[in-house]
């Protein structure tokens, strides 16, 4: 929720003060994918730099945008930003590392939370109550 709250604050500043605000929703930022979910959500260091550069140099006509920053993964489930909003096309693909990822051939559970195990009640509750 904190991420969405900050995105809403960015929208407020764009609307109220005319600032250009680009919010990047970062996927799994790793040197290389290490788990099956990363094959969809991985964001390579090179693509990270591309997205940040594109966000910093976006035209002033892009007043506000929230986009997923993810590499060009064959298994991705997030949409890449439209070129008119953020002019960057990712180049890396997690599939190049699939042979190194345990259980890479197991299909993703479509009913699982998009944020992976970190979004489950079990993960959160163990940090709240001992």
Secondary structure as GFF3:
##gff-version 3
##sequence-region A 1 130
A	DSSP	alpha_helix	2	17	.	.	.	ID=ss1
A	DSSP	beta_strand	21	26	.	.	.	ID=ss2
A	DSSP	beta_strand	28	29	.	.	.	ID=ss3
A	DSSP	alpha_helix	38	41	.	.	.	ID=ss4
A	DSSP	beta_strand	42	43	.	.	.	ID=ss5
A	DSSP	alpha_helix	45	56	.	.	.	ID=ss6
A	DSSP	beta_strand	64	69	.	.	.	ID=ss7
A	DSSP	three_ten_helix	94	100	.	.	.	ID=ss8
A	DSSP	three_ten_helix	116	119	.	.	.	ID=ss9
A	DSSP	alpha_helix	121	128	.	.	.	ID=ss10
###
